[in-house]
Amino acid sequence: MRFTTARLCGGEALMAISADILDLDLDKAERILKEEGCVIKEKSEMILVYEWEGKEVTLYPQGKVMYLPQKDRAQCISDATRLLEKLR
């Protein structure tokens, strides 16, 4: 997968933005993440927020993934790739 990244929240967060436009099923994503032991903090039609490895992760149906805190661009892309491959 190819991504661009955006630095957010005063540089404390990174968002991986998929070059491919996706249409993720957040209900399916919620089920998969719960099965893996992730704590879901918020869910709506437009976002799914959960805790993972000490980070708050916000997943958007278009394939955007924001990690807070995260400063390492390569790690952000690696984590987003693994997540989206699992959810597609």
C-alpha positions as CSV (number, residue, x, y, z in Angstrom):
1,M,0.0,0.0,0.0
2,R,1.1,3.6,-0.6
3,F,0.5,6.4,1.9
4,T,1.0,10.0,2.5
5,T,1.3,11.2,6.0
6,A,0.1,14.3,7.9
7,R,1.4,15.5,11.2
8,L,-1.4,16.6,13.6
9,C,-2.1,17.7,17.2
10,G,1.0,19.9,17.4
11,G,3.3,17.2,16.1
12,E,2.2,14.6,18.6
13,A,0.2,12.5,16.1
14,L,0.6,11.2,12.6
15,M,-2.1,10.3,10.1
16,A,-1.4,7.7,7.4
17,I,-3.6,8.5,4.4
18,S,-4.0,5.6,1.9
19,A,-3.4,6.5,-1.7
20,D,-6.2,4.1,-2.6
21,I,-9.7,5.3,-1.7
22,L,-11.1,2.6,0.5
23,D,-14.6,2.0,1.9
24,L,-13.9,0.2,5.1
25,D,-16.8,-1.4,7.1
26,L,-16.3,0.0,10.6
27,D,-18.7,-2.6,12.1
28,K,-16.5,-5.4,10.7
29,A,-13.4,-3.5,11.9
30,E,-14.9,-3.1,15.4
31,R,-15.5,-6.9,15.6
32,I,-12.0,-7.8,14.4
33,L,-10.3,-5.3,16.8
34,K,-12.4,-6.5,19.8
35,E,-11.4,-10.1,19.0
36,E,-7.8,-8.9,19.2
37,G,-8.4,-7.4,22.6
38,C,-8.5,-3.7,21.6
39,V,-10.6,-1.4,23.7
40,I,-13.1,0.5,21.6
41,K,-13.5,4.1,22.9
42,E,-15.8,5.6,20.3
43,K,-17.6,4.5,17.2
44,S,-19.9,6.3,14.7
45,E,-20.5,6.0,11.0
46,M,-17.4,8.2,10.3
47,I,-14.8,7.1,12.9
48,L,-13.7,4.2,15.1
49,V,-11.4,5.1,18.0
50,Y,-9.6,2.4,20.0
51,E,-6.6,1.8,22.2
52,W,-3.7,-0.2,20.8
53,E,-0.2,-0.6,22.2
54,G,-0.4,2.5,24.3
55,K,-1.7,4.6,21.5
56,E,-5.1,6.1,20.6
57,V,-5.9,5.1,17.0
58,T,-8.6,6.7,15.0
59,L,-9.8,4.8,11.9
60,Y,-11.8,6.4,9.1
61,P,-13.7,4.5,6.4
62,Q,-11.7,6.1,3.6
63,G,-8.5,4.3,4.8
64,K,-7.1,7.1,7.0
65,V,-5.5,6.1,10.3
66,M,-4.3,8.5,13.0
67,Y,-2.0,7.4,15.7
68,L,-1.6,9.5,18.9
69,P,1.1,9.7,20.1
70,Q,3.3,8.9,17.1
71,K,6.2,10.8,15.7
72,D,7.9,8.1,13.6
73,R,6.6,8.3,10.0
74,A,7.9,4.9,8.9
75,Q,6.3,3.2,11.9
76,C,3.0,5.0,11.3
77,I,3.0,3.7,7.7
78,S,4.0,0.2,8.8
79,D,1.3,0.1,11.4
80,A,-1.4,1.4,9.1
81,T,-0.4,-1.1,6.4
82,R,-0.8,-4.0,8.8
83,L,-4.1,-2.7,10.1
84,L,-5.7,-2.0,6.7
85,E,-4.6,-5.3,5.2
86,K,-6.3,-7.1,8.1
87,L,-9.5,-5.1,7.7
88,R,-9.9,-5.2,3.9
